[in-house]
Structure formats: C-alpha cells, structure tokens
Amino acid sequence: VVSPNGGETYALGDTLTIKTNTGYNTDLNGAGNNYFLIDAAGNAFEIGYEPATYSWKILTYSQGNVVVPGTYKLRAVGPFGNCPGTTCVMDESDQTFTIVQR
C-alpha cells in the first residue's frame, strides 16, 4: 500500500485515493484487489475492490455501515480475496491514518 500509508488525516466525506505499488508486488496489480479498513481493534471492514488505484468516499463501508472517526490502516488483499491456507497476498499501511469528523 502506497497511499494511505500512515500519518495522513482525512475528514468524513473526503475522497481517499488508495494506491498500491504494482511494481513491488505484482499480485496486487488491481485485478481483483479487495480493500479493507482496519480499525484500532484489528476489525476489518470491506470498502471496495479493484483497481490498483481506487477512490473511496469516506462515509460508509460494506452494507452501508457508517464510518466513525478514529485511527485506521488500509489493507489490500488480492487477487479477489483468494487466500488459500497461508498464501494470501496482502499489504497494509505501514502506520495508522486518522479519520476525523467534518
């Protein structure tokens, strides 16, 4: 994960551009990546899938659940979230980023 990679601050309603470095890990080339918001407790919430650069409006995640302000990481899992055994291909923000109330 190139962006967000930690230290950034976003407000609810902002558009967060998710970028993965396809030159570093060709298995995260955007062809089926699933993107997850990881909260401070380690819970994962799916926010979208594909491509290597993905724009997400910070309001809701899977099934219309509302995002709450806090600290998070972004996790990219690919391809198509296919994780047989321990061979799951994924990358995560190096540090947390913050989502604040607008």
Buried (B, 14 or more C-beta within 10 A) or exposed (E): BBBBBBEBEBEBEBEBEBBBBBEEBEBBBBBBBBBBBBBEEEEBBBBBBBBBEBEBEBEBBEEEEEBEBEBBBBBBBBBEBEEEEEEEBBBBBEEBBBBEEE
